[in-house]
Amino acid sequence: MSFIHTFRGRLLFILALLLIATLGVQYYLNLLTQQENIRLRETQEQSIVAGIALGIGSLTTKDERIQDLIDEPGQSFLDPRARERIKDIIIIDNDWQITDALNENYLPTQREDGTIVYKKLKDIKDLPPLMEGSRLGEDLKQFPNQPDDANASTDDEAHAIPIETSKGRWYVMVLLRNDKSEAALRAAQPLLYTLGVLLVSSLITLLLVWRFSRPIADLSNAAREVAEGNLSVRVAGIHRNDELGRLAQNFNEMTAQLEKKRDLEAQLQQAEKSAVVGRLGSAIAHEIRNPLNYINLTLDHLRSKFAPEDAEKRATFEKLTSQLKNEVARINQQISDFLNYSRPATADLRPVDARHIIEDSLRIVEAQAAENNIKIGIVEHEDVPKIMGDPEFLRSVFNNLFINAVQAIGSEGGHLNVKLSPDDDMVRIEIADTGNGIPEENLSKIFEPYFSTKETGTGLGLAIVNKIVEIHNGTIEVESKVGGGTKFIIRLPRSDEGRGTRAN
């Protein structure tokens, strides 16, 4: 297996790819930020150049103010963007007086006697800090907005450019406007970009961690279920071609082998039980049945030859001998159950009508059902085909189920319903009663040999039923709820002969 197809290789490749993508995105965002800073510097430089050009134009043009040049149609000094950045343009003569400005409060005033009064530069107190003032030399002392003494609360800036004229050195001071919110956003923009990249990277990392750790969590949950006894659990991901895929495949193979081993052990245990039961049944048949037959014949002889003449004593005598015969019959039936379960069964499968067999078996319980006020009903859907079965074996199945149902309902009355319906290649037979029901913890045990909740039961009745159904290549299921009755669902293979018809 190549390294790139391994879990570690994929993880390293994805992390390297994520790192490269993060660095690439960060580089691109930094490049955009740098381009934006360059654009802002260019705008600032254009604004400064435009302000200087306006100031020089005002110096060289007689009787024309800076505002007039700006308002002049077709002027090429300022574009709208530069105009927004320029807060003021101030012309300062060689006597440090303000001769022109955009701010009308800085303009010269004329007295009543015609004298022009100029404002001194040093009297202006609200100027923004002067940028690059060191290049002005000794003239820097004349500016009230020196960098060290400037108002720190403003983000605006001032640029002063000396102009040599015939009257001495003049200055053009351009005041630029800086937006605080724009500056703050510009300062926070790289942080926002970085935060966005980190969030995206973290999200991708979480998705990768979840994707790579999910198979491990599935394996952990499956291992816990196996420890609890559920060997049928399987994990997904066996089609992956990395270590986790091989681990999932090996885990599924392990649980499949454990499940197969458990089934084999159960079959072996069942075979051992059957062997023991077979030997026990043979011994009982030879050692007990002969005395039982002798007892039964003796009771018949006693009842016919030695019955008392007195009516009251005869009744008592008949009752006792009848009870003895019933007990002998019960013991004989238990021996038959042992033998039926332990002997190898070979069924004579042929097309038979399931309803006829069911009706024959119901006659066994009709008397007791009528006595206990139990209503029996049979519902058969249309076109129910014949089944492949052995009539004698199937009678044993339905006899056991009907007798159990009547006993479960008891003397309080209820219903015993039988329903026949086609089910693909099978015939579905439902036997439902309204008896006491079976506790949930016993549902998985009722078909086991020797399991019984009755005091006089052998625990072989339903085991024989299950065995006969398996011989017929069918299935049997049970649904029950305490106090809500019990339903047995039997599916037997249908016969190709006589589909949709019933033998008469």
C-alpha positions in Angstrom: 0.0 0.0 0.0 1.5 3.4 -1.0 1.9 5.9 1.7 -0.6 8.3 0.2 -3.3 5.7 0.6 -2.7 5.3 4.3 -4.6 7.2 7.0 -1.4 9.0 8.0 -0.5 9.9 4.5 -4.0 11.3 3.7 -4.0 13.2 6.9 -0.6 14.7 6.3 -1.5 15.5 2.7 -4.7 17.3 3.7 -3.0 19.2 6.5 -0.2 20.3 4.1 -2.7 21.3 1.5 -4.6 23.2 4.1 -1.4 25.0 5.3 -0.6 25.9 1.7 -4.1 27.2 1.0 -4.0 29.2 4.3 -0.7 30.8 3.4 -1.9 31.5 -0.1 -5.0 33.2 1.0 -3.1 35.2 3.6 -0.6 36.3 1.0 -3.4 37.3 -1.4 -5.1 39.3 1.4 -1.8 41.0 2.3 -1.3 41.8 -1.3 -4.8 43.4 -1.5 -4.0 45.4 1.7 -0.7 46.6 0.3 -2.3 47.6 -2.9 -4.9 49.5 -0.9 -2.2 51.3 1.1 -0.4 52.2 -2.2 -3.6 53.6 -3.6 -4.2 55.7 -0.4 -0.6 57.0 -0.6 -1.0 57.9 -4.2 -4.3 59.7 -3.5 -2.5 61.5 -0.6 0.4 62.5 -2.9 -2.0 63.6 -5.6 -3.8 65.7 -3.0 -0.6 67.3 -1.8 0.6 68.0 -5.4 -2.8 69.5 -6.3 -2.8 71.7 -3.2 0.7 72.9 -4.0 -0.3 73.6 -7.6 -3.3 75.6 -6.4 -1.1 77.5 -3.9 1.4 78.3 -6.6 -1.3 79.2 -9.0 -2.7 81.6 -6.4 0.7 83.3 -6.0 1.3 83.7 -9.7 -2.2 84.9 -10.5 -3.1 88.4 -9.5 -6.4 89.1 -7.7 -7.4 85.4 -7.8 -7.9 83.4 -4.7 -7.4 79.6 -4.3 -11.2 79.1 -4.1 -11.6 80.9 -7.4 -9.2 78.5 -9.0 -11.0 75.5 -7.6 -14.4 76.9 -8.8 -13.1 77.8 -12.2 -14.8 75.7 -14.9 -12.6 73.1 -16.5 -9.9 73.3 -13.8 -7.4 70.5 -13.8 -6.0 70.9 -10.4 -8.4 68.8 -8.3 -10.4 65.7 -9.0 -13.4 64.9 -6.7 -11.3 62.4 -4.7 -8.5 64.8 -4.0 -11.0 67.6 -3.2 -12.4 65.4 -0.4 -9.0 64.8 1.1 -7.9 68.5 1.1 -9.2 70.2 4.2 -7.5 73.6 3.6 -4.7 75.3 1.6 -2.9 78.2 3.3 -0.6 80.7 1.6 2.1 82.1 4.1 4.2 85.1 3.1 7.8 85.8 4.2 6.4 87.7 7.3 4.5 84.6 8.4 1.2 86.1 7.5 -1.7 84.2 5.9 -2.4 85.8 2.5 -4.9 83.2 1.2 -6.8 80.1 2.4 -9.8 78.0 1.7 -11.0 78.6 5.3 -12.6 82.1 5.3 -11.7 82.5 9.0 -8.0 82.6 8.0 -8.4 85.2 5.2 -7.2 88.8 5.5 -9.7 91.5 6.7 -10.0 95.1 5.7 -10.5 97.9 8.3 -12.7 101.0 7.8 -9.7 103.0 6.8 -8.8 100.6 4.1 -6.0 98.9 5.9 -5.6 95.2 5.3 -5.1 93.1 8.4 -3.4 89.7 8.0 -3.6 86.9 10.5 -0.4 85.6 11.8 0.4 81.9 11.4 1.4 81.6 15.0 -2.1 82.8 16.1 -3.7 79.7 14.4 -4.3 77.1 17.2 -6.3 74.3 15.5 -3.9 73.2 12.9 -3.2 69.5 12.5 0.4 68.3 13.1 3.1 69.2 10.6 4.5 66.2 8.8 8.2 65.9 7.9 8.9 69.3 9.6 12.6 68.5 10.1 13.3 69.4 6.4 12.2 73.0 7.1 15.3 73.8 9.1 15.1 77.0 11.3 11.7 78.0 9.8 10.1 75.1 11.7 10.1 77.3 14.8 7.6 79.6 13.1 5.0 76.9 12.8 2.6 76.5 15.7 1.7 72.9 14.6 5.1 71.4 15.2 4.9 67.6 15.6 5.8 67.5 19.3 3.3 70.2 20.2 0.5 69.2 17.8 -3.0 68.3 18.9 -2.8 64.5 19.4 -6.6 64.1 19.2 -6.8 64.7 15.5 -5.9 62.3 12.7 -5.5 65.1 10.1 -2.1 66.1 8.9 -0.4 69.2 7.4 2.4 69.5 4.8 4.4 72.7 4.3 6.3 73.4 1.1 8.7 76.4 0.7 8.3 78.6 -2.4 11.1 81.0 -3.3 9.6 84.3 -4.7 10.9 87.8 -5.5 9.6 88.8 -2.1 11.4 86.1 -0.2 10.5 82.6 0.9 6.8 81.9 1.0 5.1 78.7 2.1 2.2 76.7 0.8 0.7 74.6 3.6 -1.7 71.9 2.6 -4.0 70.4 5.3 -5.2 66.9 4.5 -8.3 65.3 6.0 -8.0 61.7 7.4 -11.2 59.8 8.3 -10.8 58.1 11.7 -13.3 55.3 11.0 -11.6 54.6 7.6 -8.2 54.5 9.3 -9.5 52.2 12.0 -11.1 49.9 9.4 -7.9 50.0 7.4 -5.9 49.0 10.5 -8.4 46.3 11.4 -8.8 44.9 7.9 -5.7 42.6 8.0 -6.9 41.3 11.4 -10.4 40.6 10.0 -8.9 38.8 7.1 -6.6 36.8 9.4 -9.5 35.9 11.6 -11.6 34.8 8.7 -8.8 32.6 7.4 -8.4 31.1 10.9 -12.1 30.4 11.2 -12.2 28.7 7.8 -9.1 26.7 8.6 -10.5 25.7 12.0 -13.8 24.6 10.4 -12.1 22.5 7.8 -9.9 21.0 10.5 -12.9 20.1 12.6 -14.6 18.5 9.6 -11.4 16.5 8.9 -11.1 15.4 12.6 -14.7 14.4 12.6 -14.4 12.5 9.4 -11.3 10.6 10.4 -12.4 10.0 14.0 -15.9 8.7 13.1 -14.7 5.2 12.1 -12.9 5.0 15.4 -16.0 5.9 17.3 -18.0 3.4 15.2 -15.5 0.7 16.1 -15.6 1.7 19.8 -19.4 1.4 19.8 -19.3 -1.9 18.0 -16.8 -3.3 20.4 -19.0 -2.3 23.3 -22.0 -4.1 21.7 -19.9 -7.2 21.2 -18.8 -7.1 24.8 -22.6 -7.0 25.7 -23.1 -10.1 23.6 -24.4 -8.7 20.3 -22.2 -10.6 17.8 -24.4 -9.5 14.8 -23.0 -6.0 14.9 -21.0 -4.8 11.8 -19.2 -1.6 11.2 -19.2 0.5 8.0 -16.1 1.6 6.2 -14.8 -1.7 4.9 -14.4 -0.2 1.4 -11.8 2.3 2.6 -8.3 1.4 1.4 -6.4 2.7 4.5 -5.6 1.3 7.9 -9.1 2.1 9.2 -10.7 0.2 6.3 -8.5 -2.9 7.0 -9.3 -2.6 10.7 -13.1 -2.4 10.0 -12.8 -5.4 7.7 -10.9 -7.4 10.2 -13.4 -6.5 13.0 -16.3 -7.6 10.9 -14.6 -10.9 10.0 -13.8 -11.4 13.7 -17.5 -10.8 14.8 -18.7 -13.1 11.9 -16.4 -15.9 13.1 -17.5 -15.4 16.7 -21.1 -15.5 15.7 -20.5 -18.6 13.6 -18.7 -20.2 16.6 -21.6 -19.3 18.9 -24.1 -20.9 16.5 -22.0 -24.0 16.2 -21.7 -24.3 20.0 -25.5 -23.9 20.3 -26.0 -26.6 17.7 -23.5 -28.8 19.4 -25.3 -28.2 22.7 -28.6 -28.9 21.1 -27.2 -32.1 19.6 -25.9 -33.2 22.9 -29.3 -32.6 24.5 -31.0 -34.5 21.8 -28.6 -37.4 22.3 -29.3 -37.4 26.0 -33.0 -37.1 25.4 -32.8 -40.0 22.9 -31.1 -42.3 25.3 -33.5 -41.3 28.1 -36.5 -41.7 25.9 -35.5 -45.1 24.8 -34.9 -46.2 28.4 -38.3 -44.7 29.5 -40.1 -46.4 26.7 -38.7 -49.8 27.6 -38.7 -49.6 31.4 -41.9 -47.6 32.1 -44.4 -48.2 29.2 -44.8 -51.9 29.9 -45.8 -51.3 33.6 -48.0 -48.5 32.5 -49.9 -50.6 30.0 -50.3 -53.3 32.7 -51.6 -50.7 35.2 -54.0 -49.3 32.6 -55.4 -52.8 31.7 -55.7 -53.6 35.4 -57.7 -50.5 36.0 -60.1 -51.4 33.2 -60.4 -54.9 34.7 -61.1 -53.5 38.2 -63.8 -51.1 36.8 -65.6 -53.9 35.0 -65.3 -56.8 37.5 -64.9 -55.3 40.9 -67.1 -52.2 41.0 -69.1 -51.9 44.3 -72.8 -52.5 44.2 -73.5 -49.5 46.3 -74.2 -46.4 44.1 -72.3 -44.0 46.2 -69.3 -46.3 46.6 -69.4 -47.0 42.8 -69.3 -43.3 42.0 -66.3 -42.9 44.2 -64.7 -46.0 42.7 -65.2 -44.7 39.2 -63.8 -41.3 40.1 -60.6 -42.7 41.6 -60.0 -45.2 38.8 -60.7 -42.5 36.2 -58.1 -40.2 37.9 -55.6 -43.0 37.9 -56.2 -43.7 34.2 -55.8 -40.0 33.4 -52.5 -39.9 35.3 -51.3 -43.0 33.4 -52.3 -41.3 30.1 -50.4 -38.2 31.1 -47.3 -40.1 31.9 -47.6 -42.0 28.6 -48.0 -38.7 26.7 -44.8 -37.4 28.3 -43.0 -40.5 27.2 -44.4 -39.9 23.7 -43.1 -36.3 23.7 -39.7 -37.5 24.7 -39.6 -40.0 21.9 -41.1 -37.6 19.3 -38.4 -35.0 20.1 -35.4 -37.3 20.3 -36.0 -39.6 17.4 -34.8 -38.5 13.9 -37.9 -37.3 12.0 -38.5 -38.0 8.4 -41.5 -36.1 7.0 -43.6 -37.3 4.1 -44.1 -34.0 2.4 -46.9 -33.7 -0.1 -49.4 -31.1 -1.1 -52.0 -30.7 1.7 -54.8 -28.3 2.6 -53.7 -26.4 5.7 -57.3 -25.5 6.6 -58.4 -29.1 6.8 -55.5 -30.0 9.1 -56.3 -26.9 11.3 -60.0 -27.8 11.5 -59.1 -31.4 12.5 -56.8 -30.1 15.3 -59.5 -27.6 16.5 -61.9 -30.5 17.3 -59.5 -31.6 20.1 -60.1 -28.3 22.0 -63.7 -27.5 20.9 -65.3 -29.1 24.0 -63.0 -27.3 26.5 -63.3 -24.1 24.5 -67.2 -24.3 24.7 -67.0 -25.0 28.4 -64.7 -22.0 29.0 -66.7 -19.6 26.7 -63.9 -19.3 24.2 -64.9 -18.3 20.7 -63.0 -19.8 17.8 -62.7 -18.2 14.5 -61.0 -19.0 11.2 -60.3 -16.4 8.5 -59.0 -17.5 5.1 -58.0 -15.1 2.4 -58.8 -15.9 -1.2 -56.4 -18.0 -3.4 -54.6 -19.6 -0.4 -52.6 -22.4 -2.1 -51.9 -25.8 -0.6 -48.7 -26.3 1.4 -46.0 -29.0 1.2 -46.4 -30.8 4.5 -46.8 -34.0 6.5 -50.4 -34.1 7.8 -49.5 -36.1 11.0 -46.6 -33.8 11.8 -48.7 -30.7 11.2 -51.5 -31.9 13.4 -49.0 -32.3 16.2 -48.0 -28.6 15.6 -51.5 -27.3 15.7 -52.6 -29.5 18.5 -49.8 -28.1 20.7 -50.5 -24.5 19.8 -54.3 -24.8 20.2 -54.1 -26.6 23.6 -51.6 -24.0 24.8 -53.9 -21.2 23.7 -57.0 -22.6 25.4 -55.0 -23.1 28.6 -53.6 -19.6 28.4 -57.1 -18.1 28.0 -58.4 -20.1 31.0 -62.0 -20.2 32.3 -62.6 -16.4 31.9 -63.4 -16.7 28.2 -61.9 -15.1 25.2 -61.0 -15.6 21.6 -58.9 -18.0 19.6 -58.5 -16.8 16.0 -56.7 -18.5 13.1 -55.9 -16.6 9.9 -54.5 -18.0 6.6 -53.1 -15.9 3.9 -50.6 -16.2 1.0 -47.2 -14.7 1.6 -44.9 -14.7 -1.6 -43.8 -18.4 -1.9 -45.1 -19.2 1.5 -48.5 -19.6 3.3 -48.8 -17.5 6.4 -50.8 -19.0 9.3 -51.5 -16.8 12.4 -52.8 -18.3 15.6 -53.8 -15.5 18.1 -55.3 -15.9 21.5 -56.4 -13.4 24.2 -54.7 -15.2 27.0 -52.3 -14.0 29.7 -49.4 -13.5 27.3 -45.7 -14.4 27.7 -43.3 -12.2 29.6 -40.7 -10.6 27.4 -37.8 -12.3 29.1 -39.2 -15.7 28.2 -39.9 -15.1 24.6 -36.4 -16.1 23.5 -36.6 -19.3 25.5 -40.0 -20.8 24.7 -38.7 -23.0 21.8 -35.9 -24.4 23.9 -36.3 -28.0 25.1 -37.3 -28.5 28.8 -38.2 -24.8 29.2 -41.7 -24.6 30.7 -43.6 -22.2 33.0 -46.2 -24.9 33.8 -45.8 -27.0 37.0 -46.6 -30.2 35.1 -45.1 -29.3 31.7 -42.2 -31.1 30.2 -41.0 -28.1 28.1 -41.0 -30.2 24.9 -44.3 -29.1 23.3 -43.1 -25.9 21.6 -39.6 -27.5 21.0 -41.4 -30.2 19.0 -43.4 -27.6 17.2 -40.3 -25.7 16.2 -38.5 -28.9 15.1 -41.4 -29.9 12.9 -41.7 -26.4 11.3 -37.9 -26.6 10.5 -38.4 -30.0 9.0 -41.0 -28.4 6.7 -38.5 -25.7 5.7 -40.7 -23.1 7.3 -40.4 -20.5 10.1 -42.2 -19.8 13.3 -42.3 -16.5 15.2 -44.1 -15.3 18.3 -45.4 -12.0 19.4 -46.8 -11.6 22.9 -47.4 -9.1 25.6 -48.3 -9.8 29.2 -52.1 -9.3 29.6 -52.4 -8.8 25.8 -52.4 -12.3 24.4 -50.1 -14.2 22.2 -49.7 -14.6 18.4 -47.8 -17.4 16.7 -46.9 -16.7 13.0 -46.0 -19.8 11.0 -44.8 -19.7 7.4 -44.8 -22.9 5.4 -43.7 -23.4 1.8 -46.6 -23.4 -0.7 -47.1 -26.3 -3.1 -47.2 -25.7 -6.9 -50.0 -28.1 -7.1 -53.6 -26.8 -6.6 -52.7 -23.1 -6.3 -55.8 -21.2 -5.2 -57.8 -24.3 -4.6 -58.6 -26.4 -1.6 -59.1 -30.2 -1.4 -62.6 -31.3 -0.4 
